[in-house]
Amino acid sequence: MIDTDSKKLSITEQCDLFGKSRSWFHYKEQKDPFREYQDNLEKRIIKKLWKQHIFYGYRQIYNHLDKNMGHETSPKRVYRLMKEMEIKAVIPKRCLSKPGKKHKKYPYLLRNLDITHPNHVWASDITYVHIPGGIVYVVAIIDLYSRKILSWNVSNTMDTTFVMEALMQAMMRYGLPEIFNTDQGCEFTSNEFTSLLEGEMVRISMDGKGRDLDNIYIERFWKTLMYEDIYLYRYDTLKNLRKGLLKYFNFYNSVRPHQSLNGNSPDQIYSRESNLKVA
């Protein structure tokens, strides 16, 4: 009789139409087994859909149910049911790594800096990907001039080791940067990580606490990766995630045109400008 998810009339307005009080409705609501059955059925549908698209909020869930599945519901109802199940869209956190305790302070060196050539500045950050059974962490190192992803690594634990492996891989392949920029996460402020950079005379730059814009280029890359690959393929195992990331990083570096690079790929800019610098 009363539609709690009506887009046109509030519960009070509907009760008034039927000559009933709102308290009557709430009593009736508690005693309605059919409504409870409907809610439980729709909750199962919503939760299954959300598990397939964990980045979906209630509006996207509603649109999928309405347009793709022909399931009659409303945004208000989907919101209520998701809230009852305590599920919501999973948005990758920009600042994932935890601040290191009592680490040496490093200044932020990129403010007003004109980045003029490859290997002038590298930057690194960590994000995470959901797969069935848990979370996998991804670290990447990017050359800020060319936007080229120099190295990356994945791990089911977030520690200094998998970050160190990515750094050493980048150094072996591409030499050394003049400046290396990160956030103040404990993986990057560890003595092992900073000593390797300082031993090679690389200047260390660290973002101010809570300042995501200080590392904006790699933040943009994470967003691109999520929407062009992770959300599309929904990898089911760590092995498949590795394969997928390898394929995407190769595409991103060598094929994907970048508007900020005048339509060139990162590989084109990195190779061309590196050769010019050597010459």
Summary of the structure (lengths in Angstrom):
residues: 279
radius of gyration: 25.0
end to end distance: 80.4
largest distance: 87.3
contacts: 794
relative contact order: 0.11
helix: 51%
strand: 14%
